[in-house]
Amino acid sequence: MSGYERGKTTLLPDCGNVNRGSAAAILLMLLWLCPCLSSAAESPLLVGIFPRRNPSEMVEMFTPLADYLSHKLGRPVKLETTPDFNSFWEAVAAKRYQLVHYNQYHYIRSHKQLGYQLIAMNEEAGKSLIAGVIVVRGDSSIRTLAELRGRTILFGGNKHAMNSYVTPTYLLRQAGLQAGDYQEEFASNPPNVALGVFFKRAIAGGIGDIMYDTPFVREKIDVNKLVTLAKSPAVPHLAWAVRGDVPAPLRERIQQALLEVKQAANADHILQAAALSNIVAATDSQFDSVREVVATVMGERY
C-alpha cells in the first residue's frame, strides 16, 4: 500500500512506519487545520429545561433552540427535563446541567449554593418582567384577598414555583393572611392553575400574569372570565445560567448565541416554538427583588 490512501477528501499518512511522536504531531496538525474533527468528538452540551409544562412538550418546544445552539457552538446539544419541580431541582443540585433554564427562585438559590452563573433571561410576549397574581372567576363572590381566609387556593408545581406560589404567597402575607389561614393545593404546573380556577376546581389560584398570554391557556379557556384580585411587584423573567465550571470562553459563546437568537435565519420558528419573543441580557443584581420576596415568604436569604 502506498504512503497515502487516495480517493478520499483527506489524505492521511500511513502511520505504520512513523513513531508515536510523529503520529501525535500529525494529529495535532490535522485538528488545527480542521477544528470540526475536535468539535465532533466533544460530548454533548447538556441543557436542563424547567418543567413549566409536561416533559415531552417542553422538549418539543425547545428542540429548535437546541438545534440552533448546536450549529452556533459546533457541538451536539442535548435537552433534558423532568416530570416535576422537585426532580428538576435535584438535577440542578447535582450539577447535572452545563446550561440550565429555570425559574427565578432556582436561579438565586443555585447561584449562591452551587455557583451557577447568570447569562440571560426570557422575554415573553415582549416582556422581560413578570408578576405573580391571584385570580378568581369573574362570577365568584370573592373580591378581596381577605375573603380567602378559610378557603382553598390552588398553586402550580410546588413551593419553589416563583410566580405560581412564592409571589402569590407574598401577596397573601401582605394582606395579613398567614400559613394556616387558608388551605394550599397544587396543580402539576402553573397553566393548570388557570384551568383549575376556570373550571371551578378551586375558588382561587396563584399564577404568573404571563399565563393570560400563553396559547396553551388561551386555547382551552376564556381568560376574560378570570379576575385578578391582586398583583405582585414585577420581577425578572425566567433565567438562563451556566454551571460554575463551564470555561469562560464557552460561557461567553453560549451567552452570545442566546442573545443573538433573534438574528438567526429561522428566528421566528425558534422563538415561537419556545413561546418566547426573545432572549435578553440579564444581571444578577436584577434578581435582588426576587431575593426580597423569597426572604419574606420562605425565610431563605440568597
Phi, psi and omega in degrees: 000141181287170182294344180232141175269112186266170177091007177235162183298317181257131178264115185256129177297147173284110187276005183294334184248016178244155181280171185296324180297319179294319180298318180296319180296320179296317180298315179299320179298318180294320179294324179291319181287331183225084181303339181298333180294320180286320182293327180294333183272352182290148176289156181298146170282118184269122183247123177267128182247123181303130185279069177291333176229191183291152188305314182296323179292320180295318179296317179298319182297320188261001178298317177301323178293320178298319178297320178297314179298319179300317179294316183291324184270343181071033179207160179295146176233127183243130178267147175211141172220185183224168182288338186208172184295320183298311182292330177294315179297323178300321178292320177296315181297329177279001181057042181288324188262139173278323175235135184223140177244117187207180185279176188293321179296313178301321180296306186296326179290314182289331178295314182284317187274331191236352176084014177296143185246125180293136177232343182188176174211164181290151159237124181233131183053037178078008184240132176257004175241151181218147180236156173268144179227156171247125186240155172223169172289150179296334180268009176283154176279348182286128180229350178224158178297326181300330181286354177275357177301127180083358181259172178260131179243133182264131177240168183252139176078259176204195185285001174262359180285112189300302186262003173242007172211304189295306181291323173298322177294324175302318178298319179295319179296319179296333179272002177092006179268125181253169176305132182099342177282347180208166180260142178255135170229157185233131169274166183295331179202167183303316180303327180289344174292313179301318179294320181297319178290317181300317182271016173063032174275349175208151181286330183209160180211155177253125180216171170277146182296342179292341182300331179297335186260355185279133180303324181304318181282314184296332179285342186253334182221165173269100185295342178291348178269003174257141181242136178273120176280322182203153181227133183280166169301147181288145176233164178301154182286184183300144190263157168240128181217158177246152177299148186298335182268005175291125182303145183306316180300319179291319178303316181293323178292319177297313180300313180299318179298316180296316183286344179257009186301328182290347179268355181294151181301325180250037184303317181301317180295314181300311185287317180296322179299322182270006182059039178244155169257340177184171168237125192236166180295150180212151176236153182300324183296335177297338183268009176296327177296325176295317181300321180294316180295316180297320179296321181291315186278318190249351180070020181251136183243118181238000000 
